[in-house]
Amino acid sequence: MSRIDVLTGKRAKIANSRSHSNIATRRKQNVNLQTVRLNGRRVRVAASTMRTLRKMAAIAHGERMTKMQKKAAKKAAASKK
């Protein structure tokens, strides 16, 4: 099983590991993959993707406001004063 986020396609990145003498050595930065069940299937997604999914579900259920709703509420509160 490869280390790829199923939903977003995120993969490992290549970065430099720096020693005390500033010598660069190539290393891999893997994605923080977590196994989660979506629609009855187990898939591996990144932790950041899971966080986004949780936020989008909360917005869809009305438990969380969108940026536009927050802005409108702030504007309404300011106009009351």
N, C-alpha and C positions, 0 to 999 in steps of 0.2 A: 504494500500500500504506500503510495507516494505521499509526500508531505505537501499537499496542495489543498487549499480551501475549496470545497465543492461549489459553494455559491458564488464567491467573488473571484476565484482563480488565483488568490494570493499564493506566492511561492517563497522559498528561501532567498535571501539576498546575500551577496558577497560583500564583505567589509574587510578592513585592515585591523589587525590586532597590533598594537604598538607596544614595543618593549620600553624599558627604562632609557635605553640609548636611542630611542625613536626609530628602530628598525621595524619596517612594516612586514607583517606576515599575513597572508590571506586566510580568512576564516569565514564560516558560514553563520548567518543569523537566521535561524529557523522560525517559522510561523508558530504562534502559540495555538496549536490545534486542540480542540476539545470535541469529544463525541457527544452528539445531541440527537434526540429523536424528533424528526419533523415528518408529520403526516404518516406516522407508523414506520418510517424507515430510519435507520441509524446512519447519520452522515457526520463527517468530520469537517467542522468549520472553525475559523479563527475566533478567539475570544472577543475581538473587536467586532466581528460580524454578529456574534451572539448578542452583544450589547446593543447593537443597532436594531436587531430584530425585536428585542425586548422593548426598546423605545417606540418602534413603529407599531407594535401590538398595543401598547399603552395609549398611543395617540388614536388608533383605530377604535378602541373601546371607550374613549373619552376620559381616560384617567389622567391624561397629560395634555397640556396645551402645546400647540405648535408655535413657532416663532411669530407668525402673523397674529395669532390669537393673543399672545403675550403683549405684543406691541399695541394691539387694539385695546386691551384691558388697561395698559399703562396710560394710553392716551385718554381713555374715558375717565380714569381716576384723576388725571391732571386737569381735565376740563371741569370736574366737579368742584375743585378747590377754588 
